[in-house]
Structures are given as C-alpha cells and as structure tokens.
Amino acid sequence: MTGATNFSVSGYGPARAGWTRVFARDGLARRLDWPIILSAAALSLIGMVLVYSATRNRTEINQGDPYYFLMRHLMNTGIGIALMIGTIWLGHRTLRTAVPILYGLSVLGVLLVLTPLGATINGNRNWIVLGGGFSLQPSEFVKVTIILGMAMLLAARVDAGDKPYPDHRTVLQALGLAAVPIMVVLLMPDLGTVLVLLTIILGALLASGASNRWIFGLLTAGVLGCVVVWQLHILDEYQIDRFAAFANPSLDPSGVGYNTNQARIAIGSGGLTGSGLFHGSQTTGQFVPEQQTDFVFTVAGEELGFVGAGLIIALLGVLLWRACRIARETTELYGTIVAAGIVAWFAFQSFENIGMTLGIMPVTGLPLPFVSYGGSSMFAVWVAVGLLQSIRVQRPLSA
C-alpha cells in the first residue's frame, strides 16, 4: 500500500517509475561504463565511414551498390549493440551457468567449418556460408567461450573460498578446455585466431593468480610448438609467404610482399592530416587488397592522416584502460578473469592488425575490433563489451 501511495503522490506511472529506477543514482544507466560504450560506438562509426570509402568504387564486390558495405556494417553494428544489451540483461553470472552449452555450441561450430558446410575465403577455411550474401565465422565466438570457460574453472574454488588461487589440477582442466577448439582452429588453418586464443589463455592465467611456472611453461611450449609447426610443414604456402614478406619487407613487392608494401605506401602518403576523406589515391585506385577488412587501418592512415589514425588508437586505448579498471575493481575472481581475457584479446588483436599494416607484424588476417567490416567479428566484440558492462553493473556499490 505504501508503494502505491508513493507512486500516486509523485505522479509516476509504472513505466515512468521503471525509467526512474534505471537513471537513479544506483540505477543501471549510472553504473554502466559509458567511456567503453562510447569508444566502441565511435570506433564502429569511424569504421563505417572507412569501409564505405574502401568499397564505394569496387563494383566487383559491392554488387553495383556503393552503399552495400556501409549499410551492412551499420546493420552489423546494430545487431552487435543488441547483443551487448542482451548480454547485460542476462548477466555474466547467468552466462557462467550456461558455459557448458555455449562451449559445446562453439566447438560444434568450428567443427562444422571442416565439413562440406565450410567455405574457404582468402586461403582460410573458417567460414560457414549461410546464403543471401551472409556467412558466419564460428572461431570469433570461440574467443568468448574460452574466456567464459576458463574463468569458470579457474575461479570456481577461489570464489567459493576453498583456495586462495587455482591449483595445478584446475589449471590443467582449464588448459584442456581451451585446447580442443584451438586444435580445430589450427586445422583450418587460422593461425591468427590461434595466436589470439593463446594470448587470451595467458591473460586468464595471469589474472587468476596461477603459478608463474605455468606462464613460463606455456611460453616455452609455444616456442617449441612454432618450431614443430614449421618443421612439419603444417602451414599453407601462403602463410609461409606472409612470414617471409614480414622478415624481408623488400621481398617480391609485386608478389608475396604486395599487401604490406601497398599498405605502407598508403599510410605513409597520409602525412599529418591525410589526403582527405574519399580522396586517397591508394584507396580510390584500389591498390590495397582486403581494405574493408584486414587493411581498413590503411584507409584511416591515408585519408585521415596521423591525426585520424591516432584517434582510432586513442579510442582503443580508452576502451582497454577502462576494461583494465573493471578487472581491477571487481570483487570476484570470475569477473576479473573474464575482463582480463577480453583485455588480452582486444589488445593483441588491435596491435596485430595495426602492426601488420605498418610492417612491424606479419599479416595474419585479423580484423581491427569494431572498425573492420565483418558480422561475426562485430557481434563477438560487442558481446565482450556486454560482459564488461555486466561485471561493472553487478559489482557491489562500495567496490
């Protein structure tokens, strides 16, 4: 009765009262990390413009519609934001109970890529073509499920108060969980995604407080694994060519070194403020391949210059800084590991993508988070933002 009287006196109806609670001092809107959301949205909008610039004249891929990729990038961003909202609504703790189902679906997805349902694009067999111009890259969602799965295992006994940090058996279980999808992704072969997954594993172990012997052991195993992969010729010829071009930038500039050579020319020609949006000679002349996806940063470097490219890096920096803060301030180890895994994912993938356009990293085909064109990637990164927001929203107010 008291509640009804309060509503009557204040003049609030049920709907307005709900919105009042959302925007109250301790409401949902006030507890969200808006710098992360705004940075991610700004990156997606910048990406939309860059993708449009890179594809508006490419009639061989845009089906004669200059706005084809722009509208799809906008649609992907909208779906991604909806997935973020859904993730916040469900909550990272609810998703913790659904990890076995999510993990099983993600492993099934990457396994389907190896069946006749899978398709090879740009040398990687990591796509499932859905028809109607749509395709799905299941390995993008493996990044999310490995983070959630490792966090669930590593934090289970610690959050329950049984142990101060994960024991060796728990770490082995977490590594076993991550190893299954990694082996499948390696068979595609998608070396770039494997490197991201390995970085996520290291980030999760560091955040969990596991023994440093595991960290050094994994680093050593990683080096030995690279040697074995090279000696057994597991890599495809195009992947070997990419490493050769990275080791020797002047190698065959019209062949294996063409992509990185043209990327450096595009970025170098931009100078401080760029040649102007839609006026880049390298972009307009279509000299840089896959410019809407892997090499989208070259559009920013050429047309927006150091200022525009620096803005993208600054926005990524803000996002990573706030994510680190969430990882540090949460009071449960599960949330800390999830946030740390996302930081490791975004940091490495951003560094690799930007680095390969500058010639300081080998070309691996990883998209630039939020900026590159691609539905699966966009959905996955926005789900990750939703997880970060859920961790922040559900922490105690005193934290």
N, C-alpha and C positions, 0 to 999 in steps of 0.2 A: 504494500500500500504506500509505503514511504517513497519507493521508486516512482510510482505513478504520480504522486503529488509533486515530486521534484520535476518530472517532465512537464506537468501541467503549468507549474509556476514559471519555469524557464521558457516555456513556449516551444520546446523541442519535440518534434515528432520522432518516431523510431529511426527513420533513415538519417535525419539530421543528427540525432544523438549518436548514431554509429560513426558518422564522419567526425563528430566532435571528439570521440574517443580516439580515432585514428590520428588526429592532429593535436591531441592533448600533449602535455609536457612529456609524459611517459608513453605516448601513443606510438603506433607503428611508424608513421611518417617521420617523426622526430628521431627515431632510433636507427633509421636506415643510414648507411654511409653514402651520402649524396655525392661526395667527390668521386667515388668509384663509379657510380651510375652515370654521372655527367661526363666523366672522362671517357667511359666506354661508349656513351651515346655520341660524343663529339668525334671519337675515332671512327665510328660507323658512318657518320655523316660525311666526314672527310673522305673515307673510303668510297662512299657512293659517288662523290664528285670525281675522284681519281679513276675509278672503274669506268665511269662514263667517258672521261677523256681518253682512256686507253682503248675503248671499244666502239666509240660512235662511228668511226670510219671503217671498221673491219667488217665489211659486208659478208665475208666468208664465214663468220661465226655469229653475227648478230641477226641473221635471217632478214637482212634488209631493214631492220628497225634500229635506229641509233639509240633508242631508249630501252632496248631489250634487256641489257645487263643492269642498267640503272634501276629499272623497275623491279627486277628480280632481287637485286641487292637490298632495295627498300623492303621488299616482301620478306626476305630472309631476316633482316633486322627486326621487323615487326614480330615475326614468329619467335625469334630469339628473346625479345623482351617479354613476350607472353610466357615463354618457358621460364624465364627468370622469375616472373610473378608467381607462376605455379610452384616453382621450387621454394620460394619464400613461404608460400601458403602451406605447403607440405611440411617444410622444415627439415633441416639436416638430421635431426634426431629421428624423425619418422623414416627418412630415407635410410638411416642406419639399419633399421629392421628389415628393409627391403633389399639390402645389399646382395644376398644370395640370388634373388630373382634378377636384379639388374646385371649382376656379374654373368649369370648364365646367358642372358639375352645378348650381352655384348660379345661373349665368346662365340655364341651361335652366329652372330652377325659376321664376325671376321672369318669364321669357317665357311660361311656361305659364299664369301668372295672367292674362295678356292674351287668352288663348284662351277658348273656351266652358267650359273646366275651372275658370276663375277665378270667384270669387264676391265680391259687394260687401257689405261689412259696415260699418255706420256711415259710409257715404259713401266708403270706401276700397275699391278693387278690388285687394286684396293677399292674398287667401286662396284656397286650393285645398281644397274640401270633400271629405273622404275617405269620408264616410258614417259611420253609427253615432254621430253627435254629435261626430266628430273632424274637425279641419281643420288645415291647415298654412299657415304664413306664411313663404314662402321668403326674403323680404327680411331676416328675422332672421339667417339663416345667411350672407347676403352680407356682413354685418359681419365675420364670422370670416374668410371667404375673402379679402376685401380686405386685412385685416390681414396674413394669411399671404402673399398675393401681393405686396404692396408691400414687405414685409420681405425676401422672397426676392430681388426685383430690386434694391432699394436696397443690400442688404448683400453681394451676390454678389462683386463685385470688391474690396470693402473687406475682407471676411473672408478672401479669398484672398491678401491682401497686395499687390494690384496698385495700389490707390489709397487715400489716407487718408480720402476721403469720396466720396459719389456725384457723378458728373459730370452735366452738363446732359442728355446723351442718356439716361442711366439714369433721371433724374427724369422725363423726358418719357415713357419707357416705363412707368414706374410709374403716372403720371397717366392714361395711355391705358388701362391695365389697369383702373383704378378707374372711369373714365368710362363704360364700357359698361354695367355694372349700374346705375350712378346714373341714366343716361338712361332705362333701362327702368323703374326705380322711380318716376322723375318722371312717367312716362306713366300711372301707376296712378290718380290721383296720390297719393303718400305723402310729403308734404313733411317730416314729422317724421323719417322714416328717412333721407331725403336729407340733412337737417341733421346727423344722427349720422354718416353716412358722410363728409361734408365735414370734420367735426371729427376723425374718425379719420385722414383724409388729412393734415391739418395736424399732428396729433400724430406721425404716422410721419415726416413730413419734418423736423420739429424734432428728433426723436430720431436721425435718420440723419446729421445734420450737413450737410444740403444748404444751399446758399447762401440767405441771408436774402432775396435778390431773389425767390426762388420763393415764399416765405411772403407777402411784401408783394404780389406779383403775384396770388397766389390770393385774398387778401383783397379786393383791388381788383376782380378778376374776379367774386367772389362778390357784391359790392355791385351791380356792373353787371348781373349775372345776375338779381338780385332785381328790379331796375328793369324789365328786359326781360320777365320773367315777369309782372309786374304790368301792364305796358303791353299785352302781347299777350293778356291775359285767359286765361292758361293755367290759373290756379287755378279750382277749382269755387266756386260761390256760397257753400257752407257754410264753405269755408276763408277766404274774404274776410270773412264774418261773424265768424269767430273772431278775426281780426286787428282788426276794427272793435270788437269787445267788449273786446279787450285794451287798445286805445288809449283807449277810453271805457268804464270799468267800469260806469257808470250807464246805459249804452245798453240799452234794451229788456230790463229784468231778468226779464220773463216770456217772452222770446223768445230772441234770439241770445245774450244775456248771462246766461241762466238757469243754465247749468252752473257758471260761475265764481262767480256770485252765491251759489248754494246751497253751493258748496264753501267759500267764505269764511265763510258763516254756520255751517257745521258745525265748521270748525276753530276759529273764534272762540268758539263756545259751550263748548269743552272746558276752557278755563282751564288751570290748572297741572296738575291730576291727572286731568282728564276726568270725564265723567258716569258712568263705569263700563262695563266690557265688557258688550256686548249691551244697554246702556241708553241709547244715543244716540238722541235724538228724531229727528234728521235721517236717521240710518241706518235706524232702525226704521220711520220714516214713509216711507222710500223716496223722499226728496226729491232726492237726488243721483244723477244718471244714471251708468251705467257705473262704479259704485262698486267693483266687484270687480276692475276692470282699470285704467283710466286714473286714476280718482279714489280709489284704495284708501288713499292717504295721509290722506284726509279722515276715514276711519274711525278711524285712529290719533289724529288731532288731536281728534276729538270724544269718543271713548270712553276714550282713554288720556291725553289732555291734552298739555301741553308736555313732560312727562316722557317719555311713551311715544313721541311724535313725535321728541323729541330723541334717544332711544335708537336709533331707526332711522337717523337722520342720523349718529350716532356710529359705529354698526356699518359704515355705508357709508364713513365716514372711515377707520376702521381698515383696511378692505379696500383702499382706494385708497392709503393710506400704505404698506402692505406691498407692494403691487404696484409702487409707485414705487421702493421699496428693491430689489426684484428687478431692475427695469430698470436701476438704477444699478450693481448689483453684478455683473451678468453680464459675461463677458469677450468675448462675441461680439456684433457689431452686430446680427445677425439676431434674437437673443433680446431685445436692448434695444428694437428697433423693435416686435416683437410685444407686449412688455409695455407699452410706451408707447402703442401703439394701443388696447390694452384699457383702460388708464387713461383715455385721452381718451374712449372710448366710454362707460364706466361713469360718469365724472364729468359729462359733458354730459347724458346721458340722465337721470341722477338729478336734476340741477339743473333740467332742463326739466320733469320730471314734478312734482316738489315745487313748483317755481316757478309752474306753471300753476294749482295748487290754491290758491296764495296770491295769485294775481293779478298776479305780477311777470313772468310769461312767458305768451305766447299758448298756447292749447290746441292741441296737435298730435297727441294720441292715442298718445303714447309710454308704454309701461308702466314701472313702477318696478322696476328689476332685483331679482330674487329674491322680491319681495313681491307684485307684481300677479299675478293669475290669467292663465294662458296657457301652453300647452305649448311652442310654438316659441321664445318668449322665454326660458322657463326652461331649455330644452335648450341654447340658444346661450350663455347666461351661464355655465352650468356647464362647457361645453366651454372657454370662456375661462379659467375657474378652473383647469381641467386643463392648459391651455397654460402658465399662470403657474407651476404646480407643476412641470411638466416642465422649464421653464427653470431653476428653482431646483435641482431634483434633479440635472440633468445638468451643472451648472457644476462647475469644479474645486473640490476641498475647500478649497484655500487662498484661494479667492475670497470 
